[in-house]
Amino acid sequence: MKTHNSQHPTYNTGRNPWTWVPSLYIAEGLPNVIVMTVAVVMYMQLGLTDGEIGLYTSWLGLPWVIKPFWSPFVDLYKTKRWWVLAMQVLLGSSLAGIAFTLNADFWFQGTMFCFFLMAFASATHDIAADGYYMLELDDHQQAWFVGIRNTFYRIAVILGNGVLVPVAGVLQVYFRNQVAFTWSLVFYGLAGVFIALWLYHGAIMPRPAADRRGNASPGEVAHGIVRMFVTFFTKLPLKQMVFALLFIFLYRFPEAMLTKMAATFLMRPTTEGGLGLSPQEYGLANGTVGLIGLLLGGIVGGMLASRDGLKRWLWPMVCAITLPDLVYVYMSLALPSNLVLISGCLFIEQFGYGFGFTALTLYMLYFSMGEFKTSHYAICTGLTYLGLMLPGMVSGYLKDAVGYSTFFIIVMALCVVTFLVAAFITIDPEFGKKHQEA
């Protein structure tokens, strides 16, 4: 029986997607969490101030901000499969570079260069992996595996926060707190993981017939990029467009201020205003319990929005992504030492974030509908990364100036920004609802 042959002639390789989809999305998620979160913990243990950590690690998000600008070249040159494998080699090399330079005199410059290289490779890998996924699988397989790929991406996040940081902590005990040396061992191990993924995917990933170099000339691609950006900024009347872009850019503004400093607050000693968690306790409380809350919040948010539509749940989601940040105000004032209590606070905050983030994801899908849907959504995600990067760059300096308690109170005051940008957007009441049979 023939299925989808006219529209999708590529899914006849006989290769079971289970052999490559899970590992491909672990390879996509792991570098992101290493760059955005694990690097924060590592630099904190190596002696950087919160101001320096916020500034430098926020810069590492730049490749994801500008990703839409070079994504057409992944379509124009080589194949998606080639890009996936090439970026996995580059990821392995950059991880080895971090491990090698950690014990050098120029350790900071060397590791930052390798982290930037890693971030660029990871952003490019995202483009190629998602494109390959759509080429190799037909419509039914894409729909069925979308939950699988998202699950394994989240598993990679758990591995980053819930495993890598505790492993570094265990090694620091064994090697008598040689921080740089233990982190270099972790990154050498990660480099080996990515070389193994490269070898595995090189042998197992199918070669779709449609995965070939694009036929468009560079001039045609440039014209298409210009047209794509013009249509993006003319999708709505000017006033509505301004409100839409402000919502996409500023919806997570308080969370952007909070994210970098939350990790340092959990691990800095109580003499510095932190909770003094060990790497193992951090991995359990934030990297495991907190992330489970994030996953559950996202699932519940998606279920409710699909039942009643985004508009119905917008304001509960706005409250969910802002008000639970109060747990950091409480913890910074009370400085609890009970790991169960701390984990419970992080679960509440992360559940609210996962639930509230659903509104931003669905609004970006709503905004991107029409021509160039994929490219417009990529621009939206770039704007959200920029909305995280810029506040993150100054968050550490603000915290160093006022201390953790006052900093978290300021974050709560900034929640008004999220409420303001949500007040002016327009959403179709039917968007997000499942179609009901008459």
Secondary structure, DSSP 8 states (H G I E B T S, - for coil): ---STTT-TT--S---GGGTHHHHHHHHHHHHHIIIIIHHHHHHHTT--HHHHHHHHHHTTHHHHSHHHHHHHHHHSS-HHHHHHHHHHHHHHHHHHHHHHTTSTTHHHHHHHHHHHHHHHHHHHHHHHHHHHHHHS-HHHHHHHHHHHHHHHHHHHHIIIIIIHHHHHHHHHHTTS-HHHHHHHHHHHHHHHHHHHHHHHHHHS---TT-S-----HHHHHHHHHHHHHHHHTSS-HHHHHHHHHHHHHTTHHHHHHHHHHHHHHHS-GGGTS----HHHHHHIIIIIIHHHHHHHHHHHHHHHHHH-HHHHHHHHHHHHHGGGHHHHHHHHH----HHHHHHHHHHHHHHHHHHHHHHHHHHHHHH-STTHHHHHHHHHHHHHHHHHHHHHHHHHHHHHH-HHHHHHHHHHTHHHHHHHHHT----TTTT------
